[in-house]
Amino acid sequence: MADEKIPPLPPKGEMIPATSSYLAQISLYRNTLAFGGTRNPTAIWAAMMYNQPETMAYYRELEDKDEDVANCLDTLKLSVLERDRSVYPAPRDESALAQEVKEFVEAELGKLDFHAVLDCVLDAPGYGFSVQEMIFDTSMGQASLMDISDCPQELFLFGDRFYPQVGPLQLLDNPWASKGTPVPEQKFLVFSYRKRSRNRMGRPLLKAVFWPSWFKRNMDRLWLQYGEKGPGTAVVRYNDPDNASERQQAVDIAQAIIDNVAVAVPKGFDYDQELLKIARSQNPEVYENFCKSKQYAIARRILGETLTSFGNEGGGGSRAQGQTHADTLDKRSVELCRSLQSVINQHLVKPLVLWNYGPQAPMPFWGFDLEEAEDLQLALTIDSGLQRMGKKFTVGYISDRYDRPLTSGETEDQEIVPDATAPSVALTDRSTTTFSERQDEAQTLAQMAQYDKLFEQLQGKSTDIFASRVREIAAQTVPVEDR
């Protein structure tokens, strides 16, 4: 490999003091109120756009308080974490040194709970970027990885606040600071998610789903108010508008009318009887459908699909649509895996090898298994066809390709002799099915459709039928004292 400049050894120990983490934690206490007490969504959106100090607190609250957002982010993260991953020796290098370097990197990562580390690194899609502090032991003149600690994003900038975030990593004294101290980047693992125009803050998905989440949660609030409006609205009038105690007494009486069966009131008090008789007439399906549409919007923005998350959108999904949506999620997951691979290899594996083996060492590769599962039926059909055309295969090829062990007396170089009496292998083709088979399948589908329609009708009418039957039984029941 070409000579590379060896970066300076990282500073020993931790650089993020406990006081900084404490200040970042204090900044989150504001989230006990809705968005830190801010009710104007435009102000929150402006804070996110301008990267004001409270931005990360807004993101954290959005993830904590919206279960749909949190679930979609977890689904995207788990789609990456569930994949197999390995360290591979330098490509096209079968030397003993390449294998040794590969085993060294494996041993360094094996010291840690690297799965938990990746879980924290994958906060980058939601928050735009993630920062991990790597702690090394450099006492012997080389670098040995001791730990990787997750750091709050609130403590870092890539330039002075409100300026383009395109520079080196800065550590802030507190989350509200506008300027920080540059830190050696070989000490930190920084993952910027889909950065554009060199912006190292990335493109946070939590900002992208802010508006649908805000509308959905406020619709939930209106829905709760709808539930509270069942008895109607109680309005009690009072005489002296400047008398605070009289006004409060009127409010207490109105609340008591709504909540209680028996109410004691002053003689001659005045209230609006018509409003008390009117309950809100809006169909609750309006609120429900609106909330569902915002759920779908959140899932589409983060996962690129909705069928996996919600069964099917609006009850109208097909198997083909479901497969398309699953493929979309898989593509996003694969691209996220590739981005993460690049970060781990560039910021962690490469410096470790340079510090410990020098620039001439063959560079290993850490990565995910991104190969799609091979369709063995298709492979067997193709190989069978090639064999009938005269192509020769060895026992070793068949053993490796189809993961089948060698039997007694077989060798890998042994040539397979075709069996002329064996039936040919072919893929299942609908064109070969008989008319009666296709007719049976169509009849089954029609019966299933009729069953679904009947079930929906019963589900909608069952409540009314049950209520009517209860009234009939109650009317026929004779009180005990009259028997």
N, C-alpha and C positions, 0 to 999 in steps of 0.2 A: 504494500500500500504506500501511497505518497506520504512524505514527511509531513507531520502536523505539529503545530506549535503546542507544547504542553502548557495548559493553563496553570496559574499559580495555585498552590495548595490552598484549600479553603480554611478559614479561621477555625480554630478548635472550639468546641462547645457550642452553646446556644447563643443566638443574637437577639431573639425576641424575648424581652424581659417579661416577668409575670405581671408587672404593673401595666404594660401595654395591653395584655390580654384582659386584665381586669377592667380597664377603661372601655375596651370593646364590648365587654359584657354589660357594663353599666349602660351603654348606648342602646342596648336591646330592651332595657326595662321599660322604655317608653311604649313598647308594643302592647302593654297591658290595656291601653286604650286603642280604639280603632285607628290604625295608621298613625300612631303617635298623637292622636287627638285631632288630626287633620280630616275634615269632612269634605273638603273641596277636591275632587279627583283631578282637576286640572292642575292644582298646585302640586299634587303628588307626581303627576306625569312630568311636569316641568322639572321637578327635583331629579327625577330619573334621567331626563334628557340632558340636563346640565351637570350630572354627576355631583350633586351636592352631598355634603357629609352624611345626610340621613338616608341616602339611596339604598345602601346595603341593608339597613334596618327595615326599609319598606319591602325589599325582596324577601328577607327572612320571614317577615310577618305574612306576606302573601303565601309563601310555602306552608307556613304553620297553620294558617286559618282557612285555607281552601283545600279541602280533601281531594278535589278533582285535579288540581294543579300538582299537589304532592304525589298523588298516585301516578300521574303521567310521567313525572320526572323520575320516580322510582322505577317505573317500567322501562324507560329508556336506559337508565343506569344498569338495571339488572340484565337487560339484553346484552350488555357488554360483559358484565362480571361473570355471567354463567358460561362464557366461552372458555375453552381450553387455551392455555398459553404456555410458552416454553422459551428457553434460551437456545438458540441455534449457533453452531460455529460459523466462522466467516465462510461465505459461499465460495465454492470452488477451491477450498483450501483444506486438504486432508492431513495437514501436518500435525505433529504431536503438540506443537505450541498452540495451534488453533483450538484443539480440544482442551488444552489446559486453561486457556483464557476463558473459554466458554464455561468450564466448571468453576472457575474463580468467580465469575459473575453470578452463577447459580448459587454459590455458597454465600455471597454477599447478600443477595436478596433473600436467601433462606434464613438469615438471622432475624428477619422482621416478619410481622404479620402483613405481608405485602398485599394480600387481598383487602385488608382494612385500609391500607394506604391508597390503593386504587379507588376504593369507595369514596374517599375524601377528594382525590384528584378529579373524580367525575362530577364534582359539584360545578365544574366550569361551565357546562352547557346552561345550567340554570342561572348562574350568577355572572356569566361572561368570562370569568377567569378564576383560577384557583392557585393558591400558593402553598407549597410545602417546604419547611426548612429541613435540610439534610444535615445531620450531625455526624461528623467524621472524627476518627482518631488519627491524628497526623504525627504522633510522637516518634514514630520510627522513620520519618522522612517520606513515607508513602501515605495513602489514604485508605482507611478501613471504615466502612459504613457502619454506624452504630444505631441510628434511629432516623425516622422521617416523621416530622410532626406537622400536623395540619395547622394553618395560620388563618386568622380572620381576614377576609378581604378588606375590611374597613381600615386596616393598618397600612395599606400599600397604595401607591400611585405610580404612574410611569411618566410623570412630569408634574409641574405645578398644577394645582387644581384649576379648572376652567380653561386650561391650555390643552393642546392636543396631547393625548396620552401615547406618545410614540417613542419615549426615551427609556433610559435604564430604570430598573426597579428602585423605588424609594420607600424607606421605612418611615412612617409617621410616628410622632411622639404620642398622638392620641387621634381618635377617629375624626375629630373636627378640625385638625390642622390642614392648612392649605399647601404646605410644602414639607418635604421630608428629607431624610439623609440617604444618599445613595449607598447601596449595600452590594457586596460582591455576588454576582448572579450565579457563580459556580456553587454557591452555598444554598441555592433555592431551586426548587422544581416548579416552574411556572407554566401553566397550561392556559392559553388564550383560545377561546372557542370561536372559530370562524371570524377571526379579526378581519376588518376591512379598512382600507386606507391607512394601514399600519397601526391602527388603534389596538393597543395591547389589552384594553379592557374587554375586548370581544363583543359579541352580540348576545346579551343575556336573554334566554327564553322567558324568564320571569317578567321582564319588561314587555315582551311581545304578547303575553297573555294578561297583562294588567287590565285592559278595558273589558274583555269578556268576563273576567273574574269579578271586576267591580260591579258590572251590570247584574251578574247572576246573584251576587251576595245582597245587593240592594233589592232585587226582586224577591229574594228569600225574606227580607225584612218586610216588604209589602204583603207577602203571603201570610206572615205571622200576624200582621195587623188585620188582615182579612179574617183570620181565625178569631181574633179578639173582638171583631165587630159583629159576631153572631147575634148578641142581644139587641143590637142597634146602638144609637148614640144618645147618651143622656145629657141634656142641657138644662142647667139650673140657673135662673136669673137672680142677680143680687142688685141692690138699690144704689149703694154708694160706691162709685168706681175708685175712689181714693182710699177706701177702707180695706186694707190688706187682710185683716182677720175675717171680714165678711166674705171677701172673695175666696179665701181659702176654705171657709165653711161651705160655700156653694160647691167648690170642687170636691170636697169630701162627701157631700150629699150625693153628687152625681156619680161618684165612684161607688158609693154604697148601693145606689139603685141598680147599677150594673152587676155588682158582685153578690149582693145579699138578697135573701127572700123577704126578710122583715127589716124595715128601715124606720127609724124615728126621726122626724123632721120638725122644724119650728112651724107653728100655726101660720097659715096663710102663705107658705113658700110657693114660688112659681116655677114651673118647669115645662118644657116643650114636649107634649105627649106624642105629637106626630113623628118627630125624629126618633123617639124611643121605639116606635112601632116598625120603623123601617130598618131592616138589616141590609147589609151590602149585597147587591144582586149580581155582582160580577161572577162569571163562571170561573171556578178555580183552575180549570184547565188552561186558561190564558197564562197564569203564572207558571204552571207546570211546564207547558210547552216552551215558554220563553227560557226557563232555566235549562231545559234539555238542549235547546239550541246553543246556549252558551257553553254547556258541557262539551258538545260536539266541536265547537270552535276551539276550545282549549286542547282537546285531544288531537285535532287535526294539526294545530300549530306545533305541538311538541312531538307527537308520534307520527304525524302524517297519515293517520287512519283513525277510524272510529269503531269499526266492527269488532275488533279485538277487545276494545275497552267496554263497549256497551251492547254486545250481542249483535245488534244491527241497528242502524240509525233510523229511528222512526218506525221500526218493525218491518222495513222493506229491503233487507239485504239478501243477496244470493250467495251461493257458494263461490261463484266466480268473483264477485265483488269482495268477499272475505279473503280470498287468496290474493287479490290485488292489493288490498290493504295490508295484509301480512307481509307481502313482498316489499311494500313501501317502508314499513317499520324495519324490516331486515336490512334494507339498503341504508337507512339512516344509522342503524346500529353498526354496520360494517364500516361506514365512513368515520364514525366516531372511534371505532377500534383503530383505524389507520392513523387518525390524528393522535390518539393516545400513544400508539407505538412510536411515532416520530418523536414525541416529547420525551418518553422514557429513554429511548436510545440516544437522543441528542443531549439531554440534560443529566442523565444518570449513568448509563452504560458507558458511553464514550469517555467522559472524564475519568471514571474509575479505571478504565483500561489504560488511558494515557498516563495517569498518575502512578500506576503500579507496574506497567509493562513497557511504557514508552511508545513513541509514535510509529515504530516499525511493527508493532504487534498486530496480528490479524484481528479485525474488529468483529466481535460476535453480534448477533441480532436477537433482541427480545421482541416477541410478537405473539399474536393470537392465531388460532387455527381458523382461517377464514374460508377454507375450501368447502364448497357445498357438498353435501353427501351425494355420492355417486349413485345413479340409478342402476342398480345391479341387473335389473331385468333388461334394460336397454343394452348394457354392456354385454350380457350373455347372448342376446339376440345378434348383436354385431359380430361378436367373436365366433358364434356358431355359423353365421353366414360366410365370414372370411374363411373359416376352416373348410366349408363345402366348396369354396372357390379355389382351394389348394394351399392356403396359408397354413404354415406349420407352427405349432405352439409347443413350448416345453412345460414339463410338470411344474418347474419353479415359477414360471409366469402365471399359471393358473392358481398356484398356491398363494402368491402375493396379491394377485388382483382380486381374488374372491375370499381371501383370508381363510383358507382351508389348509389343515396340516398335511404333511407328507405321510403316506402310509408305509408300512414295512416293505422294503425292497425298492422304493422309489428314490430317484435322485433328481436334483434340480435340473440337470442338463438332459434328462431323459425326454425324448420326443414323444408327444401324444399321437397315437395312431387313431384316425377317425373310425368310428363305429358306424358302418353303413346302415345298420338296422335300427339305430337310435332315431327317434322322431325329431323333426326339426323344431327349433324354438322360435316362437314368433310373439310379438307384442300383442296385447289385447286390442282388437280393432272393432269399433262399433259397426263397421260396414259388414263384418262377417256374422253378426247376430241375425237370427231369423226374424221374420215378421212377427211371429207369435211372441217371441221374447220381448221385442220392442213394444208390442201391444200390451203385454202384461205389465211392463214397466210404466207405461202411460196410464193404465188403469190404477195402479198403485198410487201414482202421484195425484191422480184425480180424487181418489178416496182420501188421501191425506189432506188435500185442500178442503174437501167437504167437512172433514173432522175439525180442522182449524176454524172454519167459518161457524160451525155449530158451537164450538167451545166459546168463541167470542160472544155469540148471542146469549148463551147460558150465563156467561160471566156478567154481562150487562144487565140481564133481567133477574138474576138470582136474588139480588137484594130486595127488589120490589115484591117478588113472590114470597120471600121469607117474611117480610113485614106484614103482608096481607094475611098470611096464614096465622101469624102470631095474634093479629087483631081478632081473627075468627075464633081462635081458641079462648082468648080472653073474654070475648062476648058470651061464650057458651059456659064459662066457668061459674059455678054457683058458690057464693060466699059460704064459709063454714057456719056462720051464725044463722043462715037461712035454711040449713039442712034439717 
